[in-house]
Amino acid sequence: MTEEARALGRAWTDETPWDVLTALTELDHRLAGHEGERRAAEITAGALRDAGARDVATTSFDLPVWTRGDCSLRVTEPTDREFEAIALPYSPAGAASGGLVDVGYATDDEFDSADVDGAVVLASTDSPPGGRLVHRMEKYGRAVDDGAAGFVFYNHKDGQLPPTGSLRFGREGEIPAVGVSTETGAWLQEYADRGGEVALSVDAHTEPGEGTNTQGVLGPDTDEEVVVLAHHDAHDIAEGALDNGCGVATLVAAARVLADLDLDCRVRLATVGAEEVGLQGASALADRLDPESVRAVVNLDGAGRYRTLRAFLHGTDHFEGVLDRVSDDTGHPIEVRDAVHPYSDHWPFLRAGVPALQLHSVTPERGRGWGHTHADTRDKADARNLREHGMLAALVVRELASDDSETVPRPDGDALRDRLDDDGMRPGMEAAGVWPDGWN
């Protein structure tokens, strides 16, 4: 029996990834900069040590820490009615009132045809069918730019589930903002059609603090390395099982396989904090590493959630050959998408010129699903998916770390920016404040 077969055989029945997911989801919450996020980093540090990684350590980074307080949302015209709502991370404290204006998916055309100056904007979590993603931060940013007084974000998924999600990358927003369920959204859409008015208030604060990262290494001490990362923070309204406890558990599963394989170059395993509030842990890690020494980064945000692995190439076609070989050798499908997006932890590395691969999952429906809601709980996860995605991720990483593999080409920043522009991403990224005018 080969070394690889033995390692994969042990992984097939390994309960450790599920145990890690359980430990993470048992924490009160893992919101960036709070105690639960630090404890999550310690849990993953222990799991990396148990896997055989060396030089395991946690490090801190500066972080604007947002803390949630109470909030309220009341329709004042044409009736008097209060609805359940939750504040969105980096919403400032404050109150807003005015006419309720529904901008639907919050596309450019929908904003252009609406007068939102001084109004409270109502926007869906969904994007136009068949169209590009319209990110939450784009919708909020456009509302701010057009003079809105407040922002209400309603879920498009049934089940009385108000959505959450950061409004800005690593800084407090400008106007108060709340999330409401699709059922509440349906009422608010009707009231908007009837000339309705609302009043909302948010109690929250942002103050200087620290987030926490964890890292360790496997393989020889070479000049080059492959970086594998997943974010351990989560929103404070749920357990954060799918987003991204499953990704962390998948990383641990991969680490336990990689520890039993001969590697030709160093593999750095990292879990990072503050992804949900602006990729701040990944940015801190990228700043501490020499990008020229990083052969590739593999981001496990979204891995382990559902049955089939999905890969985003982020402009590096070379990854497709690696993924095809692993898929063919194992008989496990890997769906490949030639996509580029800035909304996960690969982005700071891609901006620094590092080839970036994201391993995600083929989701059963369009959109975020249970993520960013109260329903992101451990019962949605499956131990089999964690193990299998961990094994596949380990084989992909071993291929990238092999001396026999072809050199992974460095991404062309100008070409990537043109690609983002061609894909219609520029308006959203500019509204969110993340469009790369230059490239590092």
Secondary structure in CASP SS format (residue, H / E / C, confidence):
PFRMAT SS
TARGET T0000
AUTHOR 0000-0000-0000
METHOD secondary structure of the structure
MODEL  1
M C 1.00
T C 1.00
E H 1.00
E H 1.00
A H 1.00
R H 1.00
A H 1.00
L H 1.00
G H 1.00
R H 1.00
A H 1.00
W H 1.00
T C 1.00
D C 1.00
E C 1.00
T H 1.00
P H 1.00
W H 1.00
D H 1.00
V H 1.00
L H 1.00
T H 1.00
A H 1.00
L H 1.00
T H 1.00
E H 1.00
L C 1.00
D C 1.00
H C 1.00
R C 1.00
L C 1.00
A C 1.00
G C 1.00
H C 1.00
E H 1.00
G H 1.00
E H 1.00
R H 1.00
R H 1.00
A H 1.00
A H 1.00
E H 1.00
I H 1.00
T H 1.00
A H 1.00
G H 1.00
A H 1.00
L H 1.00
R H 1.00
D H 1.00
A H 1.00
G C 1.00
A C 1.00
R E 1.00
D E 1.00
V E 1.00
A E 1.00
T E 1.00
T E 1.00
S E 1.00
F E 1.00
D E 1.00
L E 1.00
P E 1.00
V E 1.00
W E 1.00
T E 1.00
R E 1.00
G E 1.00
D E 1.00
C E 1.00
S E 1.00
L E 1.00
R E 1.00
V E 1.00
T E 1.00
E E 1.00
P C 1.00
T C 1.00
D C 1.00
R E 1.00
E E 1.00
F E 1.00
E C 1.00
A C 1.00
I E 1.00
A E 1.00
L C 1.00
P C 1.00
Y C 1.00
S C 1.00
P C 1.00
A C 1.00
G E 1.00
A E 1.00
A E 1.00
S E 1.00
G E 1.00
G E 1.00
L E 1.00
V E 1.00
D E 1.00
V C 1.00
G C 1.00
Y C 1.00
A C 1.00
T C 1.00
D H 1.00
D H 1.00
E H 1.00
F H 1.00
D H 1.00
S C 1.00
A C 1.00
D C 1.00
V C 1.00
D C 1.00
G C 1.00
A C 1.00
V E 1.00
V E 1.00
L E 1.00
A E 1.00
S E 1.00
T C 1.00
D C 1.00
S C 1.00
P C 1.00
P C 1.00
G C 1.00
G C 1.00
R C 1.00
L C 1.00
V C 1.00
H C 1.00
R H 1.00
M H 1.00
E H 1.00
K H 1.00
Y H 1.00
G H 1.00
R H 1.00
A H 1.00
V H 1.00
D H 1.00
D C 1.00
G C 1.00
A C 1.00
A C 1.00
G E 1.00
F E 1.00
V E 1.00
F E 1.00
Y E 1.00
N C 1.00
H C 1.00
K C 1.00
D C 1.00
G C 1.00
Q C 1.00
L C 1.00
P C 1.00
P C 1.00
T C 1.00
G C 1.00
S C 1.00
L C 1.00
R C 1.00
F C 1.00
G C 1.00
R C 1.00
E C 1.00
G C 1.00
E C 1.00
I C 1.00
P C 1.00
A E 1.00
V E 1.00
G E 1.00
V E 1.00
S C 1.00
T H 1.00
E H 1.00
T H 1.00
G H 1.00
A H 1.00
W H 1.00
L H 1.00
Q H 1.00
E H 1.00
Y H 1.00
A H 1.00
D H 1.00
R C 1.00
G C 1.00
G C 1.00
E E 1.00
V E 1.00
A E 1.00
L E 1.00
S E 1.00
V E 1.00
D E 1.00
A E 1.00
H E 1.00
T E 1.00
E E 1.00
P E 1.00
G E 1.00
E E 1.00
G E 1.00
T E 1.00
N E 1.00
T E 1.00
Q E 1.00
G E 1.00
V E 1.00
L E 1.00
G C 1.00
P C 1.00
D C 1.00
T C 1.00
D C 1.00
E C 1.00
E E 1.00
V E 1.00
V E 1.00
V E 1.00
L E 1.00
A E 1.00
H E 1.00
H C 1.00
D C 1.00
A C 1.00
H C 1.00
D C 1.00
I C 1.00
A C 1.00
E C 1.00
G C 1.00
A H 1.00
L H 1.00
D H 1.00
N H 1.00
G H 1.00
C H 1.00
G H 1.00
V H 1.00
A H 1.00
T H 1.00
L H 1.00
V H 1.00
A H 1.00
A H 1.00
A H 1.00
R H 1.00
V H 1.00
L H 1.00
A C 1.00
D C 1.00
L C 1.00
D C 1.00
L C 1.00
D C 1.00
C C 1.00
R E 1.00
V E 1.00
R E 1.00
L E 1.00
A E 1.00
T E 1.00
V E 1.00
G C 1.00
A C 1.00
E C 1.00
E C 1.00
V C 1.00
G C 1.00
L C 1.00
Q H 1.00
G H 1.00
A H 1.00
S H 1.00
A H 1.00
L H 1.00
A H 1.00
D H 1.00
R H 1.00
L C 1.00
D C 1.00
P H 1.00
E H 1.00
S H 1.00
V E 1.00
R E 1.00
A E 1.00
V E 1.00
V E 1.00
N E 1.00
L C 1.00
D C 1.00
G C 1.00
A C 1.00
G C 1.00
R C 1.00
Y C 1.00
R C 1.00
T C 1.00
L E 1.00
R E 1.00
A E 1.00
F E 1.00
L C 1.00
H C 1.00
G C 1.00
T C 1.00
D C 1.00
H H 1.00
F H 1.00
E H 1.00
G H 1.00
V H 1.00
L H 1.00
D H 1.00
R H 1.00
V H 1.00
S H 1.00
D H 1.00
D H 1.00
T H 1.00
G C 1.00
H C 1.00
P C 1.00
I E 1.00
E E 1.00
V E 1.00
R E 1.00
D C 1.00
A C 1.00
V C 1.00
H C 1.00
P C 1.00
Y C 1.00
S C 1.00
D C 1.00
H C 1.00
W H 1.00
P H 1.00
F H 1.00
L H 1.00
R H 1.00
A C 1.00
G C 1.00
V C 1.00
P C 1.00
A E 1.00
L E 1.00
Q E 1.00
L E 1.00
H E 1.00
S E 1.00
V C 1.00
T C 1.00
P C 1.00
E C 1.00
R C 1.00
G C 1.00
R C 1.00
G C 1.00
W C 1.00
G C 1.00
H C 1.00
T C 1.00
H C 1.00
A C 1.00
D C 1.00
T C 1.00
R H 1.00
D H 1.00
K H 1.00
A C 1.00
D C 1.00
A H 1.00
R H 1.00
N H 1.00
L H 1.00
R H 1.00
E H 1.00
H H 1.00
G H 1.00
M H 1.00
L H 1.00
A H 1.00
A H 1.00
L H 1.00
V H 1.00
V H 1.00
R H 1.00
E H 1.00
L H 1.00
A H 1.00
S C 1.00
D C 1.00
D C 1.00
S C 1.00
E C 1.00
T C 1.00
V C 1.00
P C 1.00
R C 1.00
P C 1.00
D C 1.00
G H 1.00
D H 1.00
A H 1.00
L H 1.00
R H 1.00
D H 1.00
R H 1.00
L H 1.00
D H 1.00
D H 1.00
D C 1.00
G C 1.00
M C 1.00
R H 1.00
P H 1.00
G H 1.00
M H 1.00
E H 1.00
A H 1.00
A H 1.00
G C 1.00
V C 1.00
W C 1.00
P C 1.00
D C 1.00
G C 1.00
W C 1.00
N C 1.00
END
